[in-house]
């Protein structure tokens, strides 16, 4: 596997018209899988996640020329991906005219039928537990648990204070524990 290219190098190459496509390919190689799993854990369905990943990278391509380096590249992309997820889930709720509980139930069924979440029972139970959480708690838990992001990075992505994020994560963990204990 080739060594990871630094974000600064990707951004520098992107500024030059001649190396822009190469820079974007480097960006895709470095972040596409991470962004996919971030989205996938929120929307559950593989096809929906694939579509959203394409939408995210189209937005990244269009907006990268105006990217200010005061944020980290990956937190900026995670914010775009997170916003796309939230928009998608809200549209899905409205389009299907279903409540959040019904949508979570539908997502649990998708999870149960999915060959992509074919992990052991513990992983499936954890995913089911995550679907019982409110959207924001689920996002915070996913970024902290799966992505191992620091609270200040999550704060940049979600635009929420570190204190509120810690509280959300703590609540999410408590709710997951309660759910897992009730499942046994």
C-alpha positions in Angstrom: 0.0 0.0 0.0 1.4 3.4 -0.9 2.3 5.8 1.9 -0.4 8.3 2.9 -0.1 11.7 1.2 -0.2 14.7 3.6 -3.3 16.9 3.2 -1.1 20.0 2.6 0.4 18.2 -0.5 -3.1 17.3 -1.7 -4.3 20.9 -1.3 -1.2 22.3 -3.0 -1.7 20.0 -6.0 -5.4 20.8 -6.1 -4.5 24.6 -6.6 -2.6 23.8 -9.8 -4.9 23.2 -12.8 -2.4 20.6 -14.2 -2.3 18.4 -11.0 -5.9 19.0 -9.8 -7.2 15.6 -11.0 -4.2 13.8 -9.4 -4.9 15.7 -6.2 -8.5 14.6 -6.2 -7.6 11.0 -6.8 -5.2 11.2 -3.8 -8.0 12.7 -1.7 -10.3 9.9 -2.8 -7.8 7.2 -2.0 -7.1 8.7 1.4 -10.7 9.4 2.6 -13.3 7.6 0.5 -13.5 4.5 2.7 -13.5 6.5 5.9 -16.3 8.8 4.6 -18.2 5.7 3.3 -18.3 4.0 6.7 -19.1 7.3 8.5 -22.2 7.6 6.2 -23.0 3.9 6.2 -23.2 3.8 10.0 -25.8 6.6 9.8 -28.0 5.4 6.9 -27.3 1.6 7.2 -28.2 0.8 3.5 -25.1 0.2 1.2 -26.7 1.8 -1.9 -27.8 4.9 0.0 -24.3 5.2 1.5 -22.7 4.8 -2.0 -25.0 7.6 -3.4 -24.2 9.9 -0.5 -20.5 9.3 -0.8 -20.7 10.4 -4.5 -22.7 13.5 -3.4 -20.2 14.3 -0.7 -17.2 14.1 -3.1 -19.0 16.2 -5.7 -19.4 18.9 -3.1 -15.8 18.5 -2.0 -14.6 18.9 -5.6 -16.8 22.0 -6.1 -15.9 23.6 -2.8 -12.3 22.6 -2.4 -11.0 25.7 -4.3 -12.5 27.9 -1.5 -11.3 25.7 1.3 -9.6 27.7 4.0 -6.8 25.9 5.8 -8.0 27.1 9.2 -9.9 23.8 9.5 -8.4 20.3 9.0 -9.4 18.8 5.6 -10.9 15.7 7.0 -13.0 17.5 9.6 -14.3 19.7 6.8 -15.2 16.7 4.7 -16.8 14.9 7.7 -19.0 18.0 8.2 -20.1 17.8 4.6 -20.8 14.1 4.9 -22.6 14.6 8.2 -24.8 17.3 6.7 -25.6 15.1 3.7 -26.6 12.2 6.1 -28.9 14.4 8.1 -30.5 15.9 5.0 -30.9 12.5 3.5 -32.5 11.0 6.6 -34.8 14.0 7.0 -35.9 13.8 3.3 -36.5 10.1 3.7 -38.7 10.7 6.7 -40.7 13.3 4.9 -40.9 11.4 1.6 -42.1 8.2 3.2 -44.2 10.3 5.7 -43.0 8.1 8.5 -42.0 8.8 12.1 -38.5 8.5 13.3 -39.3 5.3 15.2 -40.7 3.7 12.1 -37.7 4.7 10.1 -35.4 3.3 12.8 -37.4 0.0 12.7 -37.0 0.0 8.9 -33.2 0.6 9.3 -33.0 -2.3 11.8 -34.6 -4.6 9.3 -32.2 -3.4 6.6 -29.3 -4.1 9.0 -30.6 -7.6 9.7 -30.8 -8.4 6.0 -27.5 -6.8 5.1 -24.6 -8.9 4.0 -22.3 -5.9 4.6 -23.0 -5.9 8.4 -22.4 -9.6 8.6 -20.2 -9.2 11.7 -20.7 -11.3 14.8 -23.9 -11.0 16.8 -22.3 -8.4 19.2 -21.6 -6.1 16.3 -25.2 -6.4 15.0 -26.5 -5.8 18.5 -24.4 -2.7 18.8 -25.7 -1.4 15.5 -29.3 -2.1 16.6 -28.6 -0.2 19.8 -27.1 2.7 17.9 -30.4 2.9 15.8 -32.3 3.6 19.1 -30.2 6.8 19.7 -31.2 10.3 18.5 -29.3 11.3 15.4 -26.8 13.6 17.1 -25.9 11.1 19.8 -25.5 8.4 17.1 -23.2 10.8 15.2 -21.1 11.6 18.3 -20.9 7.9 19.3 -19.8 6.8 15.8 -17.1 9.5 15.5 -15.7 8.8 18.9 -16.0 5.0 19.0 -15.4 4.0 15.4 -13.4 6.9 14.0 -11.5 7.6 17.3 -11.9 11.3 16.8 -11.0 13.7 19.5 -13.8 15.8 21.0 -12.4 19.1 19.6 -12.4 17.5 16.1 -16.0 16.3 16.5 -16.8 19.8 17.8 -15.5 21.3 14.5 -17.6 18.8 12.4 -20.9 19.2 14.3 -20.5 22.8 15.5 -21.2 21.8 19.1 -19.3 22.6 22.3 -16.9 19.9 23.7 -18.9 19.8 26.9 -22.2 19.1 25.1 -20.4 16.4 23.0 -19.1 14.7 26.1 -22.6 14.7 27.6 -24.0 13.3 24.3 -21.4 10.6 24.2 -22.0 9.7 27.9 -25.8 9.5 27.3 -25.3 7.4 24.2 -23.1 5.0 26.1 -25.7 4.7 28.9 -28.5 4.1 26.4 -26.5 1.5 24.5 -25.7 -0.3 27.8 -29.3 -0.3 28.7 -30.4 -1.6 25.3 -27.7 -4.3 25.3 -28.7 -5.5 28.8 -32.3 -5.6 27.8 -31.5 -7.7 24.7 -29.9 -10.5 26.7 
